[in-house]
Amino acid sequence: MGYGGPITQVLIRAVKIENIATFLGNATQENQHLQYCQNKGFNEIQFYGLYGIFGNPVLEAQLATFIAKARNNYKMNRITAIMGVGTAGFQLALNYNAGVGPVSQFNIFNKENEFWNGLIVDFVITPQNNFPYSITINGTAYPYTSTGGGQTGTQIATQLAAVIGIPAGILTVTVGTNKLTIHADRAVNVSYTYSNSANITATQIQETFANWIASMNWLRPQLAAWQEMTAYISNYLTNPPWGATEAVQMLNARINILETANFTSSPDELAVRQRQLYLLANAAYSTLKTQKVNNLFSAEDPVPNYMGDYIGLNGLNNTQNTWLGQYAADVFANKSRLIISGFSYFSYNNLVIHLP
């Protein structure tokens, strides 16, 4: 038996912690993080930065000790691995779990990759003289042959970007150090197919909805009954990139908790409802399900999109109670199909500045 069980009536208060590897093994910093979380009433901690830890025996051992400390000494029973593109990260977390005892295991697996902002792929260039480079987008090849003068990867990427231009369905083609990045239109149904020659390595930075939902459907049967999967989602009010069809797929994936985004400078349940909640409520009704939701507040700066200043002035309890009061007063179809299970906060580093 692991650490989990059904959601209780106690609201979840989760905090996302960045760059965990930077303080693992440092008892003072570990305790500072955990004491802050306990003092502020957090009962779930979510970790970024795990890709560099998994597979490293020393760091994995430090992680196991830290998670055990969080549970045994600070009563943090909800421990979450935040993973990104595809299923590879989830598999790493599952492999880690298999090698440690229950007290050191993750019992929650969180998906964070912003499919609603469109497919983003990095094409990393390995320089070679007189080489025929090519990137194919939606069936059209864009070639460039390097010179014999020792061009850098950045120079080759610049030439490829000039050849590509901005094809239909693509928002931007940008050049970075030894790479170019291609970003599709954010609409779910606007993506692109791609392939590339040798000396180019393609890596998805931001995936499509199809890939996102496939990773959730893959994860569900990998988990024990006491484990949960959760996912951060957002949407746009104007030209929303996902809608009723995608919401039904989310419900059918049996995601325990969906984290909806409150990207305003103060609690604004109406904006969350208009962008996300009504879609989830209707999907829950049509699939004969209920859906748990954590509303996510960002303690970043600046306004108008983030709530660092508001949280600092009002505290976590008042912030949550204001949003819950708005939700209680709101009326929309199939609202009874949603369960507000708690709140998530991005992020620890921002919170300690605004709410020491």
NUFI-359059 format. One record per residue: x, z, y of N, C-alpha, C, O in turn. Coordinates in steps of 0.2 Angstrom, whole numbers, plus 5000, padded with zeros to 4 digits. Layout:
REM residues N
XZYXZYXZYXZY ...
***
This chain:
REM residues 356
500450004994500050005000500450005006500950045007 500349965011500749955017500349995023499850025022 500649985029500350015035499849965038500049905040 499249975038498749935040498049965040497950015043 497549935036496949955036496449925041496749895045 495849945041495349915045495449935053495749995054 495249895057495249915064494749975065494249975063 495050025069494550085070494250075077494350025080 493850125079493550125086494050135091493850125097 494650155090495150165095495350095097495650055093 495350085104495550025106496350015105496650055106 496449955103497149935102497449925109497149895114 498049955110498449945117499149925114499549965112 499249855115499849825112500349805118500049785123 500949815117501449785122501949745118502149755113 502149685122502549635119503249655122503349665128 503749665118504449685119504949625118504949595113 505249615124505749555123506449575121506649635121 506749525118507449525116507649595113508149625114 507349605107507449665103508149675101508449725100 508449615100509149625097509649655102510149675100 509449655108509949675113509949755113510449785116 509549785110509549865110509549895103509549955102 509449845098509449875091510149905090510649885091 510049965086510650005085510950055090511350095089 510650045096510850085102510250145102509750125105 510450205099509850255099509550275105508950285106 509950275111509750295117509250245120508650255122 509350175119508950125122508350115117507750105119 508450125111507850125106507350175108506750165108 507650235109507150295110506850285117506250305118 507150255122506850245128506250195128505750215131 506350145124505850095123505250135120504650125122 505350165114504850195110504450255114503850265114 504850295118504550345122504150325127503550345129 504350265131503950235136503250215133502750225136 503350185127502650155124502250215122501650205123 502550265119502050325118501750355124501250375124 502150365129501950395135501350355138500950385141 501350285138500850245141500250235136499850195138 500250265130499750255126499750195122499150175119 500250165121500250105117500250125109500650175108 499850085105499850105098500050045094499950045088 500249985098500549935094501149905098501149895104 501649885095502249855098502349785095502349785088 502449735099502549675096503249645099503449655104 503649615094504349595095504449525096504249485092 504749505102505049435103505749445100506049495099 506049385100506849385098507049395091507549415090 506549385086506749405079507149345076507449355071 507049285078507449225075508149245074508449225069 508449275079509149285078509349345074509949365073 508849385072508949445068508849435061509249455056 508349395059508149375052508749335049508949285052 508949355043509549325040510149355041510649345038 510249405046510849445048510749515045510349555047 511149525039511049585036511149655040510749695040 511649645045511749705049511149715054510849775055 510949665057510349665062509749685058509249725061 509649655052509049675048508949745047508449775047 509549775045509549845043509449885049509049935049 509649865055509549905061508749895063508449945065 508549835062507749825063507349875059506849905061 507549875052507149915047507249995050506650025049 507750015052507850085054507450095060507150145061 507450045065507050055071506250055070505950095073 506050015065505350015064505150075060504650105062 505550105056505450165053505350225058504950265057 505850225062505850275068505150265072504850315073 504950205074504350195078503750225074503350255077 503750215067503150245064503250315063502750355064 503750345060503850415058503850455064503650515064 504250435070504350485075503850475081503750515085 503650415082503250395088502550375086502150355090 502350375080501650355077501450285079500850275080 501850245079501750165081501650135074502050105071 501050135071500850105065500750035065500849995060 500650005071500549935071501149895074501349905080 501449865069502149835071502049755070501949735064 502249725075502049645075502649605076503049615080 502749555072503249505073502949445076502449415074 503149425082502949365086503349305084503949315085 503049255082503449195079503149135083502549135086 503549085083503349025087503148965082502648965078 503448905084503248845081503248845073503748865070 502748815070502648805063502648865059502348915061 502848865053502848915048503548945047503549005043 504048915049504748945047504849015049505149055045 504649035055504749105058504349155054504549205052 503649135052503249175048503649185041503649245038 503949135038504249145032504849185032504949225028 505249185038505749235039505549305039505849345036 504949315042504649385043504449405036504549465034 504149365032503949385025504549395021504549445017 505049355022505649375018505949435020506149475015 505949455026506249515028505849575025506049625023 505149565026504749615023504849635015504849685013 504949575012505149585005505749625003505849644997 506149625008506849665007506849735009507349765009 506349755012506349825015505749865012505249835010 505749935013505249975011504649975016504649945021 504049995013503449985017503450015024503149985029 503850075025503850105032504250055037504150065043 504650005035505049965039504749895039505049855042 504149885036503849815036503449805042503149845045 503349735044502849715049502149715045502149695039 501649745048501049735046500549685050499949675048 500849655055500449605059500949555061501549555062 500649485060501049425062500749395067500149365066 501049385073500749355079501049285080501649275080 500549235082500749165083500749165091500249175094 501349135094501349125101501749055102502349055102 501349005103501548945104501048905108500448895105 501148885114500648865119500448785118500548745122 500048775112499848705111499448675116499448615117 499048715120498648695125499048665131498748635136 499648675131500048635136500448575134500848545138 500248555128500448485126501148485122501548535123 501248445117501748435113502448425117502448385122 502948465116503548465119504148455114504148505109 504548405114505048395110505748395113505748355118 506248425111506948415113507248365109507248375103 507648325112508048275108508748285110508948265116 509148325106509848345108510348285105510248255100 510748265110511148205109511848225107512148275110 512148205102512848205100513148145102513048085100 513648145107513948085109514448055104514748085101 514347985105514847945101514947875104514447855107 515547855105515647795108515347735105515347725099 515047685109514747625106514247635101514247595096 513847685102513347695096512647675099512447685105 512247645094511547625096511047675096510747685090 510947715101510447765101509747735102509647685105 509247775099508547745100508047805099508147845094 507547805103507047855102506347815102506247775106 505947825097505347785096504747835098504647885095 504347805102503747845104503147805104503047755106 502647835100502047795098502147725096501847675098 502647715092502847655089503247605093503447555091 503447625099503847585104504547615104504647675105 505047575102505747595102506047585109505947535113 506447635111506747635117507547645116507747705115 507947595116508647595114509147595119508947575125 509647625118510247625123510847635119510947675114 511347585120511947585116512547615121512647595127 512847675119513347705123513947665124514047615120 514347675129514947635131515547665127515447715123 516047635128516647665124517047705129517647725127 516747725134517147765139517047845138517247885143 516847865133516847945132516247975136516348025138 515647945135515047975139514848035136514948045130 514648085140514448145137513748145135513348095136 513448195131512748195129512248185134511748155134 512448225140512048225146511948155149511448135151 512548115149512548055152512148005148511747965150 512148015141511747965136511047985137510647935137 510848045137510148065138509948045145509348025145 510348035150510048015156509947935156509447915158 510347905152510147825151509547815147509147775148 509447855142508847855137508247865141507747835141 508247915146507747935150507547875154506947865156 508047845157507847785161507547725158507147695160 507747715151507447665147506747685146506347645146 506647745144505947775142505447765148504847745147 505647795153505147795159504647845158504847905155 504047835159503447885158502947845154502447815157 502947835148502447795144501747835144501747885146 501247795143500547825143500547885138500747885133 500147935141500047995137500648045138500648105135 501148025141501748075142501748095149501648065154 501848165150501848195157502548185160502548165166 503048205156503748205159504248195154504148205148 504748155156505348145152505948175157506048145162 506248235155506748265159507448275155507448275149 507948275159508648275156508848345157508848375163 509148375152509548435152510248425150510448375149 510548485148511248475146511248445139511048485134 511548385138511548355131510948345128510848345122 510348335132509748325129509248295134509348295140 508748265131508148255135507548285132507448285126 507048305136506448335134505848295136505748275141 505448285131504848235132504148285131504148315126 503748285136503148325136502548285136502448245141 502148295131501448255131500948285136501048345138 500448245138499848265141499548325137499648325131 499348375141499148445138498448435134498348485130 498148385134497448375131497648375123498148345121 497248415119497348425112497348355109497748345104 496948305111496948245107497448195110497448135108 497948215115498448175117499148195115499348245118 499448165110500048185108500448125107500348075111 501048125103501348065102501748075096501948125094 501848015093502248015087502947995089503047965094 503448015085504148005088504648005082504448035076 505147965083505747965078506347945082506247935088 506947955079507547945082508047925078508047925072 508647895081509147875077509647925075509447985077 510147915072510647965070510947985077510947955082 511348045077511648075083511148095088511248115094 510448105086509948135090509648185085509348165080 509548245087509148295083508548315087508548345093 507948305084507348315087507048385085507048405079 506848425090506648495089505948505093505948495099 505448525089504848545093504948605096505048655093 504748605103504848665107504048695107503948755107 503648655108502948665109502548625104502648555105 502148645100501848605095501148585097500848605102 500848545093500148515094499648565091499848615087 499048565093498548605090498548595082498448645079 498548535080498548525073499048565069498948595064 499648565072500248605069500048675069500248715065 499848695075499748765076499148795071499348845068 498648765071498148785066498348785059498148825055 498748725057498948725050499448785049499448805043 499848805053500248865052499848925051500048965047 499248935054498848995053498548985046498449035043 498348925045497948925038498448935033498348955027 499148915034499648925029499749005028499849025023 499749035034499949105034499449155030499649195026 498849135031498249185029498349205021498349265020 498449155017498549175009499249205008499249235002 499649205012500349245011500249315012500749355010 499749335016499749405018499349455013498849425010 499549515012499149565008498549585012498449575018 498049615009497449635012497549685018497149685022 498149725018498249775023498549745029498749775034 498749675029499149645034498649605038498149575036 498849595044498449555049498849495052499449495053 498449445054498749395058498349385065497749395065 498749385070498449375077498749315080499249285078 498449295086498749235090498549245097497949265099 499049225101498949225108498649155110498949105108 498049145114497849085116497649085123497549135126 497649025126497449025133497048955134497048915129 496848935140496448875141496448865148496548905152 496148805150496048795157495348775159494948755154 495148795165494448795167494348715168493748695166 494748685172494648615173495048575168495648585166 494648525165494948485160495248525154495848515153 494848565151495148615146495348575140495048525138 496048595138496348555133496048565126496148525121 495648625125495348635118494648655120494448685125 494248645114493548665115493148685109493448725105 492548665108492148695103492448675096492448715091 492648615095492948595088493548645086493548665081 494048655091494548695090494448765089494748795085 493948785093493748855092493448875085493548925082 493048825082492848835075493348835070493348875066 493848795071494448795067494848865067495048885062 494848895073495148955074494749005070495049055067 494149005071493749055067493749045059493849095056 493848985057493848975050494548985047494648995041 495048995052495749015049495749095048496249115045 495249125050495149195049495749235052496049275049 495849225058496349255062496049325064495549325067 496349375063496049445064495849455071495349475073 496349445075496249455082496549395086497149375085 496149375091496349325096496549355103496049395105 497149345105497249375112497149325117497449265118 496649335121496349295126496749315133496949375134 496849265137497249275143496849285150496449245151 497049335153496749355160497349335165497649385167 497349275167497949255171497649255179497649195182 497549315181497349325188497649385190498049415187 497649395197498049455200497649525199497849575201 497049515196496649585195496149565189496149505187 495949615186495449605180494949555182494549565187 494849505178494349455179494049425173494249375170 493549465170493249445164492849385164492849345159 492549365170492249305170492649245169492449195166 493249245172493749185171493949185163493949125161 494049235160494149235153493549215149493649175144 492949235151492349205147492349135148492149095143 492449105154492349035156492848995152492648935151 493449015151493948975148493948985141494148935137 493749045138493949055131493349095127493149075122 493049145130492649185126492049155124491749165119 491749115129491149075127491249035121490749025117 491748995121491948955115492048995109491748975103 492349045109492449095103491749115101491649125095 491349145105490649165103490249115100489949135095 490249055103489849005100490148985093489748975088 490748985092491048965086490949015081490749005075 490949085083490749135078490049135076489949145070 489649115080488949105079488849045074488449055069 489148995075489048935071489348945064489148905059 489848985063490148995057489949065054490249085048 489449095057489149155054489749215053489749245048 490149215058490649265058490649305065490249295069 491049355065491249395071491949385072492349375067 492149395078492849385080493149435085492749455090 493649475083493949525087494449485092494749435091 494349515098494749495104495149545107494849595109 495749535108496149575113496249535120496449475119 496049565125496149535132496949545134497149605133 497249495136497949505137498049505145497849455149 498449555147498649555154499349545155499749565151 499549505160500249495161500449535167500149535173 500949575166501249625172501849585176502249615179 501849515175502349485179502149475186501549495188 502549455190502449435197502649355197502949335193 502349325203501949345208501249335207501049305202 500849365212500149345212500149265214500649245217 499549235212498949255210498849255203498249275200 499349235199499249225192499349285187499149295182 499749335190499949395186499749455189499549465195 499749515185499449575187499949635188499749695188 500649615189501049675189500949725195500949785194 500749695201500649745206499949785205499949845206 499449745202498849785201498949835196498649895197 499249825191499349875185499749935188499649995187 500249915192500649975195500250015200500350075200 499749995203499350035208498750065204498550125206 498550035199497950065196498050095189497650135186 498550085186498750115179498350075174497950035175 498550085167498250055162497550065160497150025159 497350135161496650155159496150125164495650095162 496350125171495850095176495850025175495349995176 496349995174496449915173495949895167495549855168 496049935161495649915155494849935157494449895155 494749985160494050005161493649965166493149945165 494049935171493749885175493549825171493049795172 494049795167493849735163493249745159492849705158 493249805155492749825151492049825154491549815151 492049855160491449865164491149795166490549775165 491649745168491449675169491149645163490649605163 491449655157491249625151490549655149490149615147 490449715150489849745148489249725152488649715150 489349705159488849675163488749605162488249575164 489249565159489149495158488649475153488549515148 488349425154487849395149487949325147488049285152 488049315141488249245139488049235131487949285128 487849175129487649165123488049185117488649175118 487849225112488149245106488749295108489149295104 488649325113489149375115489249435109489749455108 488649445106488649495101489149475095489249525091 489349415095489749395089490449415091490949405086 490649435097491349455098491349535098490949565100 491949555096492149625096492749635101493349605099 492749675106493349685110493749735107493549795107 494249715103494649765099495249805103495449855101 495349775109495849815113496149765119495849715121 496749785120497149745126497849735124498149785121 498149685126498849665125499149655132498849635136 499849675132500149675138500849635138501249645133 500949585142501549555143501849575150501549565155 502449615150502849625144503149695146503049725151 503549725141503849785142504349785148504249825153 504749735149505249725154504849725161505149755166 504249695161503849695168503549755169503449785175 503249785164502849855165503349905167503149945171 503949915165504349965167504549965174504750015177 504549905177504649895184504049915188504049955193 503449895186502849905190502549975188502150005192 502649995182502250065180502850105177502750115171 503250135180503850175177503550235174503950275171 
***
